[in-house]
Amino acid sequence: MDEGRSNAEAFAIQDIVIAPGTTADLAIPVSQQVGGFSAKLSLRVLHGKEPGPAIFVSAAVHGDEIVGTAIIQQLAQTIDPLRLAGTVILAPAVNIFGFLAHTRYLPDRRDLNRSFPGSKRGSLAAQLANCFLENVIERCSLGIDIHSAAVHRYNLPQVRIASGDPYLVELAMAFGAPVIIESPLRDGSMRELAAERDTPILLLEAGEALRFDRLSIDIGVSGVTRVLAHIGMIEADDGLTSVGIPARANKSSWVRAPRGGVTHRHRKSGDVVHKGDLLGTVGGLFGEEAMDMVSPIDGIVIGHATLPVVNQGDALFHIAEVANLEHAGDRIGTITEAILASQPKGPAQPLLDEDEVI
């Protein structure tokens, strides 16, 4: 870790100086709204009493993906700067425009997570991306970015990382989500930008848009806490002796509705499935001419549609292809054991966001 970006004596963002062992809330101007009011990026900076790395935890880059906001609220109440080595920047609603409007996008209809690095004189999305880059990403040596599935979909908590990065694998193992997925970086995404600046990012996908759920929140809070412990920012048992082996994958498949109608699920996110296992059925309005949907691969269901009314071709189940299924959930003694027991096979495939699946 690069500890040079954090200073035990002071930590400054713009004209705000945060003393060691203290917390400060910041509202950084981004752009001017229609009514003339300033739109701002809200941050909480917890600056540790001892020197250490600076990291950020962000949520609602897509404005309707709010489960990360609940995770950050709990972290804000539990991280004590007097017991912290380094600095934690919390950003509970990066896309405040979409957050308030209950929508994924910004008012300029752009996706913030395809707008990095942005610019001060560009579109609204570009201005916000550039503000987050200058005030958060460039000050940190690690980021944890929290997302959820699209509307009417649910994602099993899973950490997504850039493929071929041993350090990110180590951090993802420490996080301890049920599944780790390695995939190439997307153009214009925060992860691609941060990687270019040597700031690795763990991306947590968990839950459903516009909803909180206890499993996602608990896994998110405990995962971030374990990462902080793993890199030496807090004094705590990092929990590695009690974490099950996360399933690792670099390939996945979507199962689509073979006809339009009403679905009845037999499987849900988190279920282990084998090729040919029944996932659900879809029939007509009276249940007539029901058709089965079966798993095309061995793996774990990492996402499913929550709306039973479907059109033919709708993507209903997302299955990660997992090697060594028999080890999933086993207890481990060290991260090294977990990595060796869960290596995925073959090259990583691109992974689309749920709203991009066609």
Buried (B, 14 or more C-beta within 10 A) or exposed (E): BEBEBBBBEEBEBEEEEBEBBBBBEBEBEBBEEEEEEEBBBBBBBBBBBBBBBBBBBBBBBBBBBBBBBBBBBBBBEEBEBEBBBBBBBBBBBBBBBBBEBEBBBBBBEBBBBBBBBBEEEBBBBBBBBBBBBBBBBBBBBBBBBBBBBBBBBBBBBBBBBBBEBEEBBBBBBBBBBBBBBBBBBBEBBBBBBBBEEEBBBBBBBBBBBBBBBEBBBBBBBBBBBBBBBBBBBBEEEBBBEEBBBBBBBBBBBBBBBBBBBBBEBBBBBBBBBEEEBEBBBBBEEEEEEBBEBBBBBBBBBBBBBBEBEBEEEBBBBBBBBBBBBEBBEEEBEEBEBBBEBBEBEEEBBEBBBBBEEE
